[in-house]
C-alpha cells in the first residue's frame, strides 16, 4: 500500500473537487474513492504540521464524498489546497 501526500486540488467552477494531486501524481476523485474503498492506497494532507487522512464519507441518496479527518463544517482541507 502506498501513501500519497495530497498537495493540490482541481475544482469545477462551482467548487466541486474533481482531482487531487501531489509530487508526480494526479488522479480523479472517483479513482481515489475507489482506491480507498478497496484499501489499495492511502491519501493524506498536512495541515499546520498535522497529518489529515483522506477518507470517504457517505451522504444520503448513495452519494459519497471525500474529506479529511480534520475537516469540520467550517473547514475543507482539500478544497483549500492550491490548484493543480
Backbone as a ProteinNet text record, in pm:
[ID]
protein_1_A
[PRIMARY]
XXXXXXXXXXXXXXXXXXXXXXXXXXXXXXXXXXXXXXXXXXXXXXXXXXXXXXXXXXXXXXXXXXXXXXXXXXXXXXXXXXXX
[TERTIARY]
84.8	0	89.7	57.6	132	54.2	124.9	63	99.9	-1.6	18.7	-8.8	85.2	66.5	-6	-122.5	-202.3	-157	-113.9	-64.6	-141.8	-231	-308.8	-442	-535.8	-666.4	-714.6	-799.8	-863.4	-1013.1	-1077.2	-1220.3	-1293.8	-1423.1	-1507.8	-1533.6	-1597.2	-1633	-1726	-1803.4	-1894.7	-1824.9	-1695.8	-1619.5	-1614.5	-1667.6	-1664.9	-1528.1	-1473	-1343.2	-1355.2	-1263.1	-1261.8	-1134	-1022.8	-893.7	-813.6	-724	-623.7	-488.3	-384.5	-252.1	-144.9	-26.8	89.6	214.6	326	454.9	455.5	439.7	446.2	318.1	207.3	81.3	-35.7	-144.2	-264.5	-376.4	-479	-584.8	-722	-822.1	-959.2	-1006	-1099.8	-1158.4	-1226.6	-1292	-1358.2	-1258.4	-1143.9	-1040.6	-989.7	-967.7	-919.8	-1023	-1150.8	-1256	-1254	-1237.9	-1231.6	-1111.2	-995.3	-874.1	-884.8	-947.6	-968.1	-1065	-1168	-1270.1	-1212.3	-1113.8	-1054.8	-919.8	-887.6	-764.1	-638.9	-643.7	-529.3	-420.9	-460.1	-367.2	-428.2	-344.7	-389.4	-348.3	-427	-400.2	-408.4	-323.7	-325.9	-277.8	-314.8	-266.3	-203.7	-123.3	-63.4	-119.2	-175.7	-236	-170.3	-101.5	-31.4	56.3	123.2	213.5	147.2	15.2	-59.1	-110.1	-90.8	-141.8	-292.7	-360	-504.6	-531.2	-582.2	-610.5	-729.7	-720.8	-833.5	-923.4	-1052.7	-1149.2	-1269.6	-1346.7	-1470.4	-1586.1	-1674.5	-1794	-1915.6	-2013.5	-2136.9	-2244.5	-2302.8	-2412.3	-2541.1	-2651.6	-2781	-2790.7	-2879.9	-2905.9	-2786.8	-2702.1	-2592.4	-2476.4	-2471.2	-2362.4	-2249	-2127.1	-2011.7	-1919.9	-1853.8	-1761	-1630.5	-1524.6	-1401.4	-1379.5	-1317.4	-1281.8	-1163	-1116.9	-1008.4	-1059.4	-978.4	-1015.1	-1011.7	-955.7	-952.9	-1061.6	-1141.1	-1247.5	-1357.1	-1414.3	-1529.7	-1635.8	-1743.3	-1846.7	-1797.9	-1690.2	-1639.4	-1509.1	-1445.8	-1320	-1326.1	-1256.7	-1245.2	-1100.6	-1020.8	-877.1	-846.3	-912.3	-881	-919.9	-1032	-1074.8	-985.1	-920.3	-833.9	-692	-660.2	-527.3	-511.5	-387.6	-367.7	-412.9	-442.1	-482.8	-368.9	-404.9	-306	-277.2
-117.5	0	124.3	216.1	340.7	452.2	539.2	658.8	777.9	849.2	965.4	1093.3	1186.4	1318.3	1405.6	1455.9	1542.8	1686.9	1752	1889.5	1989.1	1938.6	2030	1966.5	2050.2	2000.2	2078.4	2014.6	2079.8	2078.1	2192.3	2206.4	2259	2233	2290.9	2436.6	2508.8	2648.8	2659.7	2555.2	2553.6	2512.8	2476.7	2442.4	2295.4	2208.4	2064.3	2007.4	1927.8	1864.6	1762.4	1769.3	1671.2	1587.9	1646.6	1578.9	1620.4	1531.5	1563.5	1527.1	1593.5	1564.5	1585.1	1543.7	1558.1	1545.8	1520.1	1511.2	1392	1419.1	1314.1	1237.4	1279.5	1207.8	1307.2	1267.1	1346.8	1248.9	1240.7	1140.9	1204.5	1141.4	1187.7	1151.2	1228.3	1198.8	1061.9	1028.3	898	783.6	796.5	691.6	681	793.9	793.1	727.7	759.1	695.1	543.9	499.1	354.8	291.1	356.2	301.3	298	398.4	398.4	287.9	265.7	164.9	24.5	-4.3	-138.9	-142.7	-33.2	-23.3	-44.2	3.7	-8.5	91.6	216.5	321.9	406.5	486.9	585.3	723.1	822.8	961.3	1048.2	1151	1241.6	1379	1478.2	1614.5	1657.6	1760.2	1813	1952.9	1972	2099.3	2148	2260.2	2314.9	2210.6	2128.9	2027.7	1899.3	1889.3	1770.9	1694	1561.2	1478.9	1464.8	1482.6	1466.3	1357.9	1244.6	1133.8	1168	1129.7	1144.7	1022.6	1047	939.6	960.5	854	860.8	869.6	964	975.6	943.8	881.9	850.1	948.9	1009.7	1102.3	1034.2	1098.3	1040.7	1019.4	937.6	906.4	838.9	771.8	695.6	776.3	904.2	989.1	984.2	958.1	957.4	1072.8	1126.2	1237.4	1201.7	1274.8	1259.3	1384.6	1364.3	1472.8	1425.2	1508.9	1465.2	1452.3	1387.4	1368	1498.2	1604.8	1734.8	1829.9	1789	1876.3	1893.8	2013.3	2043.7	2104.7	2149.2	2215	2347.9	2401.7	2531.6	2523.2	2406.5	2394	2275.9	2287.3	2179.8	2180.1	2094.8	2091.1	2073.5	1979.9	1952.4	2068.1	2129.9	2244.6	2365.7	2373.7	2487	2471	2355.2	2333.5	2418.9	2451.3	2527.1	2443.1	2510.3	2441.3	2361.8	2252.9	2168.9	2227.5
0	0	0	-88.4	-98.3	-31.1	39.3	98.1	11.2	-33.7	-119.4	-42.1	-48.6	10.5	-90.9	-52.7	-139.5	-117.4	-225.7	-213.4	-298.7	-386.7	-470.3	-506.3	-549.2	-591.4	-712.5	-789.5	-903.9	-878.7	-903	-875	-997.5	-1001.5	-1105.1	-1069.2	-1159.6	-1133.6	-1012.7	-987.4	-872.4	-743	-751.8	-632.4	-598.1	-682.2	-655.6	-691	-601.8	-626.9	-739.7	-834.8	-943.1	-943.3	-899	-899.6	-776.5	-736.9	-635.4	-693	-643.4	-694.5	-589.7	-626.1	-540.4	-624.9	-561.6	-630.8	-726.9	-856.3	-957.6	-981.2	-923.7	-947	-952.6	-1022.2	-1040.6	-1073.2	-986.5	-1004.1	-986.6	-1048.8	-1029.4	-889.2	-839.9	-708.8	-711.7	-822.5	-832.7	-819.3	-883.8	-874.1	-730.4	-666	-527.6	-436.6	-456.1	-374.9	-393.8	-518.2	-545.8	-476.9	-485.1	-423.7	-271.3	-212.7	-67.8	-26.5	-106.2	-72.9	-65.7	-150.9	-150.6	-78.2	-8.3	70.1	-15.2	-140.2	-229.3	-192.6	-166.7	-129.8	-18.8	45.7	143.8	94	130.9	92.5	216.3	221.7	335.3	292	369.4	351	482.6	477.8	600.7	624.2	742.7	779.6	908	899.7	1016.6	1084.4	1004.1	1057.4	1104.7	1088.4	1134	1013	1013.1	904.4	914.7	801	791.6	688.1	731.8	640.7	551.8	425.2	333.3	351.8	368.9	390.1	298.8	280.3	203.3	301.7	277.2	360	274.6	334.9	264.3	302.5	203.2	224.9	182.7	206.2	169	17.6	-24.9	-165.3	-233	-155.9	-212.8	-267.1	-237.4	-285.1	-184.2	-231.8	-142.5	-178.4	-77.5	-93.4	-25	-60	15.1	98.9	212.2	302.1	382.8	475.3	562.7	705.2	785.5	925.6	1004.8	948.8	1017	969.3	869.2	819.6	923.8	924.3	1009.3	919.7	978.7	898.9	843.6	900.6	857	777.7	775.5	702.1	607.4	494.8	397.3	349.7	409.3	383.8	236.1	168.8	29.2	-61.5	-36.6	-118.3	-96.5	18.6	48.7	-6.3	-61.9	-119.6	-245.4	-282.5	-407	-526.8	-636.2	-757.9	-819.2	-885.5	-955.4	-1091.8
[MASK]
++++++++++++++++++++++++++++++++++++++++++++++++++++++++++++++++++++++++++++++++++++

